[in-house]
Amino acid sequence: MSQFYVGLSSGNLPPTVPTSFVTDSGTIIPAANIVNLVGGETNVNNDNGIRVIANLTGSNNGVVQLTNRITGTVTTVDATPTTMIIVGLGATPGTYLAFGDLTAYNVTDSAGASYTFEGAAVTTGAAGTEIGQEVRNLFEQAAMAATDFSFTVSGNNAVITVTGIAGKTIDWSCLFNYRFVS
């Protein structure tokens, strides 16, 4: 068996392997040239809508997060208003634009509904106030006509509440997004 080696000092050199990745919060250091990235979401305010952070569980781990969003799920079995998502408006005075969507599936009747909303709130940093009333789009099958949802402000929190139908099992899912300026 013979071996052949060609040393390169110019031309097509092999690429340089990165030794670190600076993130929005910390630095990721590859281990054996491996970086582990996982996805997620956060309600942290970031106008870019995405951030990458170093994960403290290992120097070669990072998290890519979609920002300014919260998801929630709940199941209702009656017509009692049920809190689905609570978002703290924070200690910094400013204005929020909230928008999102909800979808619901009536397990009992095999029926569905979907909704979109936009709302606004202002906070002093200690207390919030809804600006006007939410704007809503409703897409409901007849068996879901008695369901409802709302975007409101209570204390210093934005709240999404859903109302099901008595005797019906309804699974709900919500994506809440926001913009903030102070």
KEKE-3310 file (N, C-alpha, C; in steps of 0.2 Angstrom, whole numbers, plus 5000, padded with zeros to 4 digits):
npx = (5004:5003:5005:5000:5003:4999:5004:4997:4999:4994:4980:4965:4962:4958:4942:4941:4938:4925:4928:4920:4904:4896:4882:4866:4866:4878:4891:4893:4903:4910:4910:4921:4919:4906:4890:4875:4859:4843:4826:4813:4802:4798:4792:4800:4804:4808:4811:4816:4811:4817:4829:4846:4853:4866:4866:4866:4867:4877:4893:4893:4880:4865:4851:4838:4826:4809:4803:4793:4781:4768:4761:4747:4736:4720:4707:4689:4674:4662:4652:4659:4669:4686:4702:4715:4728:4739:4748:4761:4762:4773:4786:4790:4784:4773:4767:4757:4754:4744:4741:4734:4730:4717:4712:4699:4692:4678:4676:4666:4656:4662:4666:4672:4681:4689:4698:4704:4713:4715:4722:4725:4735:4740:4753:4757:4768:4764:4751:4739:4729:4716:4716:4703:4693:4696:4698:4690:4690:4679:4677:4667:4659:4642:4639:4648:4644:4640:4652:4665:4678:4690:4700:4707:4712:4719:4723:4740:4741:4739:4725:4719:4704:4693:4677:4668:4656:4642:4642:4650:4665:4679:4694:4706:4718:4730:4739:4748:4754:4765:4769:4780:4782:4791)
npy = (4994:5011:5028:5044:5061:5078:5094:5109:5126:5137:5141:5131:5130:5120:5123:5135:5130:5136:5142:5148:5154:5169:5174:5181:5181:5176:5164:5151:5137:5126:5108:5095:5100:5101:5108:5110:5114:5120:5123:5135:5146:5162:5175:5186:5203:5207:5215:5210:5197:5185:5176:5171:5161:5156:5141:5137:5123:5117:5120:5119:5120:5128:5139:5143:5155:5160:5176:5187:5181:5170:5154:5144:5131:5124:5115:5115:5111:5116:5131:5141:5155:5153:5156:5157:5162:5172:5187:5196:5214:5220:5231:5242:5257:5259:5255:5242:5232:5219:5203:5189:5172:5160:5143:5130:5115:5105:5091:5083:5085:5085:5097:5113:5129:5144:5159:5176:5190:5207:5218:5231:5239:5249:5253:5258:5253:5248:5247:5241:5246:5243:5248:5254:5241:5224:5219:5207:5192:5179:5162:5150:5134:5129:5121:5127:5140:5145:5147:5158:5171:5182:5196:5205:5217:5215:5221:5222:5215:5206:5197:5182:5174:5160:5154:5140:5127:5121:5104:5100:5095:5104:5107:5119:5130:5143:5156:5170:5185:5200:5217:5230:5246:5259)
npz = (5000:4996:5000:4997:4997:4995:4999:5001:4998:4992:4981:4981:4996:5011:5019:5033:5049:5060:5076:5086:5090:5091:5099:5102:5116:5124:5119:5108:5108:5098:5100:5096:5083:5082:5084:5093:5089:5095:5093:5098:5107:5113:5125:5125:5121:5105:5091:5079:5078:5080:5089:5094:5106:5117:5125:5142:5146:5140:5132:5118:5114:5108:5106:5095:5095:5092:5094:5104:5105:5111:5114:5117:5124:5128:5135:5134:5142:5145:5146:5152:5154:5150:5155:5144:5139:5147:5147:5154:5154:5158:5166:5160:5154:5140:5123:5117:5102:5099:5092:5083:5082:5084:5085:5085:5090:5090:5098:5102:5092:5080:5074:5068:5071:5068:5072:5071:5078:5083:5094:5106:5119:5132:5144:5160:5166:5178:5178:5166:5151:5140:5123:5115:5107:5104:5087:5077:5067:5062:5060:5059:5060:5060:5072:5081:5084:5096:5103:5110:5111:5119:5119:5132:5144:5160:5176:5175:5163:5148:5141:5135:5133:5132:5127:5129:5125:5133:5139:5128:5122:5118:5110:5111:5103:5103:5096:5100:5096:5097:5096:5103:5109:5118)
capx = (5000:5007:5002:5002:5002:5001:5004:4994:5001:4989:4975:4960:4964:4952:4939:4943:4932:4924:4929:4915:4898:4893:4875:4863:4867:4883:4895:4893:4909:4909:4914:4923:4916:4898:4886:4868:4854:4836:4821:4809:4799:4799:4788:4805:4803:4814:4808:4818:4806:4821:4836:4849:4856:4870:4862:4870:4868:4884:4896:4891:4872:4862:4844:4835:4820:4805:4802:4787:4775:4766:4756:4743:4731:4716:4701:4683:4669:4656:4651:4662:4675:4692:4708:4720:4735:4740:4754:4762:4764:4780:4787:4792:4778:4773:4761:4757:4749:4743:4738:4735:4724:4714:4708:4695:4689:4673:4677:4659:4652:4667:4665:4678:4681:4695:4697:4710:4711:4720:4720:4730:4735:4745:4754:4761:4773:4761:4744:4738:4723:4715:4714:4698:4691:4699:4695:4690:4687:4676:4676:4664:4654:4636:4640:4652:4642:4640:4659:4667:4684:4691:4707:4706:4718:4717:4729:4745:4741:4734:4722:4715:4699:4689:4671:4666:4648:4640:4641:4654:4672:4682:4701:4708:4725:4731:4746:4748:4760:4764:4774:4780:4786:4791)
capy = (5000:5017:5034:5050:5067:5084:5099:5115:5133:5142:5138:5129:5127:5118:5129:5136:5128:5141:5140:5150:5158:5174:5174:5187:5180:5171:5162:5144:5134:5119:5102:5091:5103:5100:5113:5108:5120:5118:5128:5137:5152:5166:5181:5191:5208:5208:5217:5206:5191:5179:5177:5165:5162:5151:5137:5135:5116:5114:5126:5118:5120:5135:5139:5148:5156:5165:5180:5191:5176:5165:5149:5141:5127:5123:5111:5117:5106:5120:5138:5145:5158:5150:5159:5153:5165:5178:5190:5202:5219:5222:5236:5248:5260:5259:5253:5235:5229:5212:5200:5182:5167:5154:5138:5126:5108:5102:5084:5080:5086:5085:5103:5117:5136:5148:5166:5180:5196:5212:5222:5236:5240:5254:5251:5263:5249:5245:5245:5242:5248:5241:5254:5252:5235:5220:5217:5200:5188:5173:5157:5145:5130:5130:5118:5131:5147:5148:5148:5164:5172:5189:5199:5210:5219:5215:5223:5224:5209:5205:5190:5178:5170:5157:5151:5134:5126:5116:5097:5099:5095:5108:5109:5126:5132:5150:5160:5177:5189:5207:5223:5234:5252:5263)
capz = (5000:4996:5002:4993:5001:4992:5003:4998:5001:4989:4978:4984:5003:5014:5023:5040:5054:5065:5083:5091:5087:5095:5099:5106:5123:5125:5114:5107:5106:5095:5103:5091:5077:5082:5087:5093:5090:5096:5092:5103:5107:5120:5124:5125:5116:5100:5085:5073:5078:5081:5092:5095:5112:5120:5130:5147:5148:5137:5128:5111:5113:5107:5105:5091:5097:5089:5099:5104:5104:5116:5112:5123:5123:5133:5133:5138:5142:5147:5143:5157:5151:5153:5153:5139:5139:5151:5145:5158:5150:5160:5170:5156:5151:5133:5120:5113:5097:5100:5086:5084:5080:5088:5082:5090:5087:5094:5098:5103:5086:5074:5070:5069:5071:5068:5073:5071:5082:5084:5100:5108:5126:5135:5151:5164:5169:5184:5176:5158:5149:5133:5119:5110:5108:5099:5080:5076:5062:5065:5055:5063:5058:5064:5079:5085:5084:5103:5106:5110:5114:5119:5121:5137:5149:5167:5180:5170:5159:5142:5143:5130:5136:5127:5130:5125:5124:5138:5136:5122:5123:5113:5111:5108:5102:5102:5094:5102:5094:5099:5095:5109:5109:5124)
cpx = (5004:5002:5004:4999:5004:4999:5001:4996:4997:4984:4969:4961:4957:4949:4941:4937:4931:4925:4925:4910:4895:4886:4872:4864:4872:4887:4895:4900:4908:4913:4915:4919:4909:4895:4878:4864:4847:4832:4817:4806:4799:4794:4793:4804:4809:4811:4810:4814:4810:4827:4839:4853:4860:4866:4867:4871:4874:4886:4894:4884:4870:4854:4842:4828:4816:4803:4795:4781:4774:4761:4753:4738:4727:4710:4695:4678:4662:4656:4654:4668:4681:4698:4713:4727:4734:4747:4755:4765:4771:4780:4789:4786:4779:4767:4762:4752:4749:4739:4739:4730:4723:4711:4705:4692:4685:4673:4670:4655:4656:4666:4671:4676:4688:4694:4704:4708:4717:4718:4726:4730:4741:4746:4758:4767:4770:4754:4743:4730:4722:4713:4709:4695:4694:4695:4696:4687:4685:4675:4673:4659:4648:4636:4644:4650:4641:4646:4660:4675:4685:4698:4705:4712:4715:4723:4734:4746:4737:4732:4718:4711:4695:4683:4669:4658:4647:4639:4646:4661:4676:4689:4702:4715:4725:4738:4745:4754:4759:4770:4774:4784:4786:4794)
cpy = (5006:5023:5040:5056:5073:5090:5106:5122:5138:5138:5137:5126:5125:5123:5129:5134:5133:5138:5143:5154:5162:5174:5181:5187:5175:5169:5154:5142:5127:5114:5097:5093:5102:5105:5110:5114:5117:5124:5129:5143:5156:5172:5187:5196:5208:5209:5213:5199:5185:5181:5170:5166:5155:5147:5135:5128:5113:5120:5125:5118:5127:5134:5145:5149:5161:5169:5184:5187:5172:5160:5146:5136:5126:5118:5113:5112:5109:5127:5143:5148:5155:5154:5155:5155:5171:5181:5196:5207:5223:5229:5243:5251:5260:5256:5246:5235:5222:5209:5193:5178:5162:5149:5133:5120:5106:5095:5080:5080:5086:5091:5108:5125:5139:5155:5169:5186:5200:5216:5227:5237:5245:5252:5257:5260:5246:5243:5246:5244:5246:5247:5251:5245:5230:5220:5210:5197:5181:5168:5151:5140:5131:5127:5122:5138:5150:5149:5155:5165:5180:5190:5205:5212:5219:5216:5225:5218:5209:5198:5188:5174:5167:5154:5145:5133:5120:5109:5096:5099:5098:5109:5115:5127:5139:5152:5167:5180:5196:5211:5227:5240:5256:5270)
cpz = (5000:4998:4998:4997:4996:4997:4999:5002:4998:4985:4982:4991:5006:5018:5030:5044:5059:5072:5088:5087:5092:5094:5102:5113:5124:5119:5114:5105:5104:5099:5098:5084:5077:5087:5087:5094:5090:5095:5098:5102:5114:5119:5125:5119:5111:5093:5079:5073:5079:5085:5093:5101:5114:5125:5136:5149:5144:5132:5120:5109:5112:5106:5101:5093:5093:5095:5099:5103:5110:5113:5118:5120:5129:5131:5137:5137:5144:5144:5148:5154:5154:5150:5149:5140:5143:5149:5150:5153:5153:5164:5167:5153:5143:5130:5116:5108:5098:5094:5086:5081:5085:5084:5087:5086:5092:5093:5098:5096:5080:5070:5072:5069:5071:5069:5073:5075:5082:5090:5102:5115:5127:5142:5154:5167:5176:5182:5168:5157:5141:5129:5114:5112:5102:5092:5079:5070:5064:5059:5058:5059:5062:5071:5083:5086:5091:5106:5106:5112:5115:5121:5126:5140:5156:5171:5175:5165:5153:5143:5137:5134:5131:5131:5126:5125:5129:5135:5130:5124:5117:5115:5107:5108:5100:5100:5095:5101:5097:5097:5101:5107:5116:5123)
residu = (MET:SER:GLN:PHE:TYR:VAL:GLY:LEU:SER:SER:GLY:ASN:LEU:PRO:PRO:THR:VAL:PRO:THR:SER:PHE:VAL:THR:ASP:SER:GLY:THR:ILE:ILE:PRO:ALA:ALA:ASN:ILE:VAL:ASN:LEU:VAL:GLY:GLY:GLU:THR:ASN:VAL:ASN:ASN:ASP:ASN:GLY:ILE:ARG:VAL:ILE:ALA:ASN:LEU:THR:GLY:SER:ASN:ASN:GLY:VAL:VAL:GLN:LEU:THR:ASN:ARG:ILE:THR:GLY:THR:VAL:THR:THR:VAL:ASP:ALA:THR:PRO:THR:THR:MET:ILE:ILE:VAL:GLY:LEU:GLY:ALA:THR:PRO:GLY:THR:TYR:LEU:ALA:PHE:GLY:ASP:LEU:THR:ALA:TYR:ASN:VAL:THR:ASP:SER:ALA:GLY:ALA:SER:TYR:THR:PHE:GLU:GLY:ALA:ALA:VAL:THR:THR:GLY:ALA:ALA:GLY:THR:GLU:ILE:GLY:GLN:GLU:VAL:ARG:ASN:LEU:PHE:GLU:GLN:ALA:ALA:MET:ALA:ALA:THR:ASP:PHE:SER:PHE:THR:VAL:SER:GLY:ASN:ASN:ALA:VAL:ILE:THR:VAL:THR:GLY:ILE:ALA:GLY:LYS:THR:ILE:ASP:TRP:SER:CYS:LEU:PHE:ASN:TYR:ARG:PHE:VAL:SER)
# end
